């Protein structure tokens, strides 16, 4: 019984009613910042969620004022296909491609996470836009509207 309970705490994705929170660094060509995600399991291999990000350090552009809050902030709705159990990975490892719809673009992401004891793990994720709302984006309009690499810690908030 104790072994089953310990393993359940280290599963990367459990399925329906699963709740995962991630926080980490977002690395982009034009800036670096913080990213958070919250994913909720709807089924054995898919989840929905939200993502919020804020760029702390950004590249300066000559002749353009400093970026405002709206330039630095992004919010996205997410859909993930959690494939860890589908492709036979260990229970504490998950691989998840997905789609996201944000304030800046419609995009995709692919990520992975590995969980250790007591619902704590690490994640990494690559995101890229598929359709930008403004194809002629210049200066700070490019922030949160380009390829980004995210890395950080993950937590199991489920029951």
Secondary structure, 3 states (H helix, E strand, C coil): CHHHHHHHHCCCCCCCCCEEEEEEEEEECCEEEEEEEEEEECCCCEEEEEEEEEEEEECCCCCCCCCCHHHHEEEEEEEEEECCCCCCCCCCEEEEEEEEEECCEEEEEEEEEEECHHHEEEEEEEEEEEEECCCCCCHHHHCCCCCEEEEEEEEECCC
